Amino acid sequence: MTNFEKTLISYLAGKPPEYTSEVEYDVTIKDNPAMLKRNLTIIVAAVFIDKESNVLLIQEAKQGCRGEWYLPAGRLEENETIEEGAKREVKEEANVDFEPTSLICVENYPNAFSSWVRFTYTGNITGGKLKTTKQADKDSLQAKWFPLDAVQSPRSQVNLRARDVLKLVDACKTHQRLAATDQKIAPVIPKLQAYTHMCFRLMLVRKINANFDVLICMSGTSTSHLPVVRDMGCCLRPTFQEIFGGDIDVLSHKGVLCVEHAGKSRQIYADGVCLTILVFATTTKDPKDGDAFVWHRIRNETIAADLDRRLKRHENSIPLFT
């Protein structure tokens, strides 16, 4: 097995390899260093569904939404990892401790100058007692379990702050359902790796007849690797235009394989996040610069079988909403 094949297997298992220096960018769409509170907002949230099909909600204390119900969520603070931020928000708003088991979805909504990213976890509550109205403070008024049916019903009496709660609850239900089958999704826990920019690592795969090809980059000082795109959002079309000189036929967008973020590095400004995303295409196009990008034929049977399984299944990785 080659080193590149070992790297692919690591990505597919949700475990990006270690990098000893800052990762090089192979494609640049937008050149803005990611800085919290300036051009980057990172939101952390958590969904808990117990064995009796109840979901944990908190009652908002903020002006504008006071008294409404929402998931434990809030903004990541400076010098904080994504996991630390999620644990802090759950403790502040629900008064319980939890151990994350996996991300269940990632949302990335960029505009021309900034990016809004939300990372939603699920996990196990390990301690504490739900906040009561006697403990109400600036973070929340209380926390309660609600039956899923009562929250999701079109005639729900639960006054939700926003309907996006339902999308995140659905993502958690899907994650739990698959975890109980042989279709279990590999857990995604953010890896501590510093990035200056918002970027994504593209695992672009095409199937021709019975064979799989993956797009690799041959430029730069690194050995052959998956392309890394510097951008405020996971914008595939500009990336394809840069690499192929135009649009390509995308078969399906299969979601997030890995997340990398540090938040604490003193060597570089480290608010940036790198998402490794899996995309399947049916294109027969070759990259416009054959010296920089090429299609690499997958000959390893284990990797080919994994890709074939993912291509056939609708749910096989952490969903990415853009």
C-alpha positions, 0 to 999 in steps of 0.5 A: 500500500502506498503512502497516498493510499494510506492517507486516503484511508485515513481521510475516509475514516475521519482521521486526517494525518498530522502536518508538521507545517502550515498546509499549502493551498493549491487553489485560491478563490478568496484571500481573506485570513479567517479572523473571529469577530471580523470576517468569521463567525463560528457557532457551536451547538449540540443535540441530545435525544434520549432513549425515550425520544426526548430532545433537550432544549433551552429557553432563551434569555436574550432580548428579541427571543426571550422565552423561546426555545432552542438548542444549546448553542452559541459563538466560539470564543477566541483561543477556544477549540470547537469542542471546548466551545460546545462543552462551554455552551452546553454547561452555560445554557443547560447546566450539564456536562457532556462528552462529544461523540461526533459532529452530526452536521456542518453548515457553511454560509459564506458571502463575499467578505465573511463566513458563518460556520456552525458545527453541531455535535451529539454526545453523552451527558456525563454530569450536572442537573438541568437548569431550573427557572431558579437558576435563570441568568443571562445565558438561559432561563431554564432547560427541559426535555421535550418529546420529539413529536411535540417539537416536530409536529406542524401543530407544535405548541413549543415556541421555537426560536427558529425552525432550523432546530428541526433540521439539526434534530433530523441530523441527530436522528439519522446519526443515531439510526445509522449508529445502530446498524452496519451503516454506521458513519465514522465519528468526526471529531475536529482534529487540532490543526492550525489554519490561517484561512478558511479552506477545504480539502477536496476528495473529488471522485469519479467512476468510469465503468467499474473504476474509481479515479480521485483528483490529486494535485502534483504541484508545490513542494508536497508529494501528490495530495488532495487539492486544498482550496482557500476560500471563505466557503465550500464553493465547488463551482468556482473551484471546478472552473479554476481546475477544469476551466468550466463546470463539471457534472457532479453526481452527488455531494457526500458531505464532510469526512474530517474537520481541522481547527486549532484556535490556540496556535501562537505560531500562526493566526489560527482561526481558520478551519479546514473541511475535508469533503467528499464529492462524486462526479461523472465527468470525463473532463481532464484538468486544464493544467495537466502538470498540476492536477491529474486523475489518479486511478484507485487500484487498492481494493479496500478503498475502491470498495469503500467508495463504491459503498458510499456512492450507493448509499444516500447517508454515509458521511456528516452532512454539509449544508451550504 
